[in-house]
Amino acid sequence: MLTLRPYQTDARYQLNALLNASRNPVFVSPTGTGKTKTATAVIEDRVSIGRRVFVLVPSVEIFTQWITDLSDAGLNPGYINDEGMKGQNRTVYVCMAQSLVNILDRVPEKLWPDEIFTDECHHSAASTWETIYTFFDRATRCGLTATPERLDGKGLDHLYTDIVQTITMRDAVDAGYLAKPLPIVPQKYLDKHDIPDGNPDAPGALEAQAAKLGKLEIIGDVLESYRHIFHGKPVLVACATFGHAELMAKKFIEAGWNFEHIHSALPKHERRRMLRGIRSGTIHGLCTVGIGIEGMDIPGLYGLIWLRRTRSLTIYLQFIGRTLRPLPGKKYGIILDPVGNLFLHGFPEADRVWTLAGRGDGTGSGSEPPEVPMRICPWCGVANNPENERCHFCNMQLLDEDGKRVTKKRDLPSFVAGKLIAVTSDGDRQAVENAIIEDVEAVTEAQKKAEQKEARVLTSAEKKDILLQGIFAGRERRPLFNEAVRGMVRRGGLG
């Protein structure tokens, strides 16, 4: 039995009502507020009234999460991936979209979905997803996303009818469901530029703001800032290119920290190992270009370091959302932003007005390239499938951070000197900067004490005291062993 928070229960009722009326809703909820859990409850409801559900996902990480959550709910899902269609006559199937589109004509008609749930549904207007919707044209659709806005600015209103949003990021922060975002930005930007309200609806507003910021620069000493602000706490580092991510991981390692470069070409077990390292604190940071934008749950993160500038609101909020999951002793999700993304998109918790109609003339703030027969890699010249995000030959990035096609090799951003200032949406600056540093120091100091306590070698007297206090108490199956231990203690046999 799933236990939902009040806003999740409200969303559950609204989504069921819309689906019952043959509407096609989108459930919008900030990263970290439980979209998958809420949707799992809705899918339980749909299955209980005899509906068969397909869940479309764009990545292996999201695929795995759905299989786990649906299984935990007792729904026993089948799946469709590169192995084909697995599971006979299931009521729920989790589907990798690219795998499903390749076998549409081989899916038995008796297993066709009555409803299609699409995670990260801002992808829905891409050709792969639209082909699936067209094939199963009688299926009702339900979308899930934190940001119902495409990189190319195109609308989703030809696929979906209603937005259901029962909690905002600001609400989630106020309720303690998410940590408070704390951007730390260059003082020179703070002194010269206004922070927008988060809704750049005016034509050209984003481009004008980017022009004011000027050439991309990384202001301040990133390595020193990491030491001073995070003190070894795990972070995500958003880099401009594959090579940039490799370089930054190396620089952090040279500075004495354990950083790694996570990317899509790594084996799944390596990516899982890195996530375990972040969770345990043995890995201090992950440098990445694309991994971490959506769908990947990275528990244990205390902050984000922006080393790339993006004009995509979706990328901006998706990356930041990874750092806002609450943790013991964590008050803030710290966003070290030496490139000025805050001045393009506003505070993460700004009250944004979402629309299914799209924005602008379709060129958008981060235009996606038109589909072409082949995509030529600008790094090595090898032809690639247009679906490829990386070159299959040299593994270099084929799309930039805004989803645009890379047409030439990119220069890395330059580093310049400058002071960084913490700022919050309620106007607080310096006081919060000091508070967050003290807050992180307190957490780190508590962690150090715990580690020291754990690692300390016990004296003979302490060992005897622990045993005499009954470390084996209650284990009636081993009375002779307990008696033997007490005898050893009395005789002084431990030390």
N, C-alpha and C positions, 0 to 999 in steps of 0.2 A: 504494500500500500504506500503510494507516494505521499509525502507530506509537503505541501506547497505553502509558500509565503502568500500573504493576502493579495499582492499584486499579480502573482502567478495564478492564483485561483480566479481572480477577475478576468485575466486574459483567457483562461481555459473556458469560462462561460461564454465570453464574447466570440471566441474562435469557433466553438461548437455551434453557436447560434447562426453565425454567418455561413458555415459549411452546410448546415441543415437547410439553409435558404438558397443553396447552390451558388453562393458567392465565393470569391477567390481572395481571401484576406492575406495580408502580410503582417506578421507579428514582429514589431520593432522593439528591441530591448537592448540596453547597453551591454557590452562585453562583460562577462562575469556575473550577470544577474540571472542566469539559469534558463536560457531559451530552450536548450535541449531537454532539460527536465520538464519544463512546462509543456513542450510539444509531445514528449513521451506520454504525459497524462492525457493529452488530447487524443493521441493515437490510440491509447487504451479505450477511450470513449468511442472512437470511430469503429474500432474492431468489435466492440461489444454490441454494436447495432448492425453487424454483418458487413462492414466495409473492408475492402482489401486496400492496403496502403503501400505505396512505394516511397522511400525516402531517398532523394537525390543529394549526393554530396560531391564536392569538387576535389577532395584530397584524401590521402590515406589516413592522416591523423584524425580527420573528422569522421571518416568511415569507421575507424576502430572505436571512437568514442560512442557512436550511435549503436554499434553492435553490443558494446558493454552495457549501455544504459537500458536498451530495450530488453536485453537478456535479464538484467537485474530486476526489471519490472515484470518478468515472467511471460514476455510476449514471444520468446523463441523465434527470433527473426531468421529468415533466409537472407541470402545476399547475392549480388551480381557484381563481379569484379573481373580481373583479367583471367580468372580461372573458369569463368562462365557463370551460369545460374545454379546456385547451390541451395538445397532445401526444397522438399516436395510439398506443394500445396500449403505454403505458409500464408498467414494473414498479413504479414509485414515482410518486406524485402528492403534491405539497405543497398543502394545502387551507386557505384562509381559512374558518374554521368557518361564519361567517354566509353566505358565498357558497355553500358546499356545501349548506347546509340549504335554500337557495332553489331548487336545481336537482336535488334528490335524485331526482325522478321522471324526470329526463332523462339520468341517468348510465347508459350502456349496461350491461346485466347482465354482459356478458363482462368489464367493467372493474371490477366490484365488488371491494372489498378483501378479502383473506383476513385481514389484520391491520391494526389502526388504532393508530398511535403518536400520543399526544396530548401536545404540549409545554405546560408550565404547567398540568398536569392537575388542579390544585385547582379549575379552572373546570369540570371534567367533569360535576358534578351540576347545572349550569345547563341550562335547557330546550333551548337550541340544540344542545349536545353530546349530551344524552340522546336527542334526536330522531334524530340521526345514528346513534348506537349502536343504537337500536331498529330503524331502517331496515335497517342492515347487521348483523342480529342473529346471523349466523353468524361474524362476524369476531372474532378474538381481540384483546384490547386490551393495550397497554403504555403506561403513563403516565410522564412525566418532570416532576420539580419539585424545587426546593430546599426547599419548605415544603408538605408534603401536608396542609394545614389550610385549610379555607375560612373566609371572613370571618364566615359565619353559624354556624359551629360544626358544621354538618351533616357526617355521615360520607361516606366514599367507598367503604365496604365493599360496597355493592350493585353497584359497578362493577369493583372491583379485589379481588384475592385475597391478594397478598403485597407486602411492602415489601423492596426490595433496596437496601441502603446499605452501600457498601464503604469509605467514607471520611467522617469528620466534619469540621466546620470546624476543630476543634482539631487533628486529625491533619494537615489540609492546611496549617495555619499552621506546625506543628512541622516539616513536611517542606519548607517553603519554597515550596509551591505558591501560597500566599496570604500577603499581608502581615498582620502582627499588628494586630488591632483595638485602638485606643487611645481609649477614651471620655474626654472632658474635660467635667466636669459641675459644677454649682453646689456650692460648699462647703456651703451651708446644707442642701442635700438630703443630701449625703454625711454630714453630722454628725447628721442627724435620722432618716434612713431606711435600712433594710437593702436590699441589692441581692438580688433573688430568685434562685433557682437556675436559672431558665429554664423550669420546668415548673409553671405555675400550675393544677394539676389540681383543687385544692379549689374547690368551688362558691363563686362570689363573690370569689375571691382577687384577681382582677385589678381588680374594681370597688372592693374595699377599699383596694388599693394606690393606685389613682387618687384615691380620696377623701382619703387621707393627704397626697398631693401638693397637693391643693387646686386653686384656680383656676389656669388656664393662664396662666403668665407666661414671658416670655423674659428670663432673668437675665443681666446683664452687657451690655457694649457689643459687639454683634455685629461691627460694622465694625472696631473696634479689635482685637477678638479675631482676626478674619481677618488683619489686618495683622501682628499679633504672632506668631501661630501658623503661618500658611500662607505669608506673605511672597510672595503672588502666585501660588502654586501652584494648579492647577485644582481646583475643588470643585463638588459638587452641593449645592444649597440646597433643602431640602424645605419648602414653604410651605403655609399653611392654605387659601388660596383663590386663584382666578385673579387677582383684584385685588391680593392680598397679594404674589404672585409678581412682578407688574408693578411694584409699589411698591418691593420689595426690590432688584430689578434696577436701578431708577432710583437708589436710595440708594447702592448700590455704585459705580455710575458716577460719581455726584457726589463720592464719596470718592477717585476717581482710578483705579478698576479697570474692566476691560472685562468686564462681566457681561451676560448676555442671558436673556430669558424664553423657555423652550422649552415648547411645548404642542402638543396633537394637531391643532389647527386650522391649524398652519403647513404650507406645502407641503413635500413630502418633500425637495426640494433644499435648502430652508432648514435643515431639521433636520440634513441631512448636512453642510452648511457649518458649523453650530455644533459638531458632533462633530469635524470636522477641526480647528476652532479649539482645542478642548480638547486634542486629541492633540498639536498643535504648541505649545501653551502661549500662543497669541495671545489666547485667550479665558480669562479667569481663573475664570469660574464660570457655571453654569446654574441659574437659579431655576425651580422647577417645582412642580406639584401632583401630577400623575399620571405624566408621562413620567419614566422612570428606575426605576419600581417593578419592572418585570419585562421581561425579554427584550431590552432595549436594551443593547448592548455599548458602553460609553463608555471606551475606552482613554485613559489619561493622567490619570485622577482621582487626587488625593492625599487627598481627604477629603470628608466630608459635614457639613453644618450643618443640624441639626434646628431648624426654626422652627414646628413643629406637633407636637402630641402625638397619638399613635395608640395605640389599644387592640388593634390587629391585629398579631399576631406575624408574620404573613406580610408585611405592609407593612414592618414594622421590619427583618426580615432581608433582604428583597429590596432595599431601599434601601441598607442597609449593605454588602451583597454587591458592589454596583457599585464600591465604593471599595477593595476588598481585592486587586485584581489587582496582581501585583508589577510594579515598574518599576525601572530602574537607579537606585541610590541611595535607593530608597524602602524604609524599614524598617517603617513603620507605615501603616495606614489610619486616619487621624485622624477621630474622630467628635466633633465639637463639639456637645454636647447640652445647651443651656441651658434646655430645657423638661422634662427628667427622664425621657425614654423608657427610659433604662437601669434606672430604679427600677420600671418597669412590667414589663419583659421579661427583665432580667438581661443578663449579658455575652453578646455575639453568639456566642462560641465555646463557650458552655455545652453540656454533653452533654444534648441534649433527646431525649426518648422520643416518637417519632412513632407515631401510630395511624391506621388507616383507619376506625375506628369513630366518629370525631367526638368532640367534647367537650361535656359539659353536656347541657342539655335542648333544644339546637337554636337557642337564642336567640343563643348565641355571644358573643364579645368584640367583634364588629363586625358586627352583623346586617345582612344584605342585605335590601332591601325586597321584599315579595311582588310578584309580577308583577301589573300592573294594565293595563287597556286603553290608557290614555294616562298620561303623566307631565306634570303641569303645572309649568312653570318658576316658581319663587318670585320670580325677579328681574323677569321681564317679563310673566308670565301666559300665555305661549304654550304650547299643548299639544304634547307630544313623544312619539315612539315610546318605549316602555319600555326598549328597548335603548340609547337615547342616554345617554351619560355627560355630554354637554354640550348645552345648548339649541341647536337648529338655527337659531334666530332671533338670539339675543343672545350666544351662545357662552359663557354662564356655566355654572359647574359644577352638575350635578344630583345628584351623589353626593358625600358628604364623604369625608375621608381614610380612614374605616373602612368605606366601601362603603354607608353608610346614606343614605337619601333625604334631600336637603336640603329642609326645609319652611319655613325662614325665612332671611332674610339674616343672615350671621354677622358678628359683631364681630371685628376683628383683635385678636390677643393683645397685652397691654400689655408694655412694656419696663421693667424695674426694675434697680437697681444690685445688684451682687453679684460675688463672686470665683469664678473657675473653677479646678478642680483636675483634673489628669490622674490616672487610676486604672486599674489593670490587674487581670485576674482572679487574679493571684498576690499581690495585696495591696499592690503598690508604688504610691506616690503621687507625692510631690514630686520624687524623683530622676528618675522617668520623665518628668515634665513638663519638667524642665530638659533631659533627654536629647533629647526629641523636638524641642524648640525648636532645640537645637544641631544636630540631625540635619537639619532642614529648612533652617536657615541654611547648613549645609555644602553641601547640594545646590544651593541657590539661588546661593551664591557660586561654585560650580563652573560652574554654567550661565552666570553673568554673565561669568566669565573666558573661557568658550568663545565666547560671543557677541562679546566684545571682540576676541578673537583672529580671529574670522571677519570682523569688520567693519573691522579695521585696514588702512589703505592701505600697501601694500608700497613700500619704497624702491627706487630704481633698481638698487642693488647686490643687493638680495634678488631682484628680478625676474631679473637676469642669472644669479644663482646657481642659481635654480630651473630655468631653461632649460638651463644647462650641465650640470646633474645628470641631464638626460634626461627632461624632462616628456613629450617626444614619443618616447622610446625604445621600440623594439619595434614601431613602426608602419612596417613595411618598405614599405608602399604609398606612403609620402610621404617618401622619402629626400631629394628635392630641396628639400622644404619644411624638413626638419630642417637641411640644409646652409645654406639661406638664413637660418634663425634664428641659427645659430652665427656666420654672417658678420656679421649685424646686431649681435650681442653684442660681437664682436671690434672692430667699428668704433665701438661706443658709440652705436648707433642706437636703443637703448631707454632711456627715462628719463622 
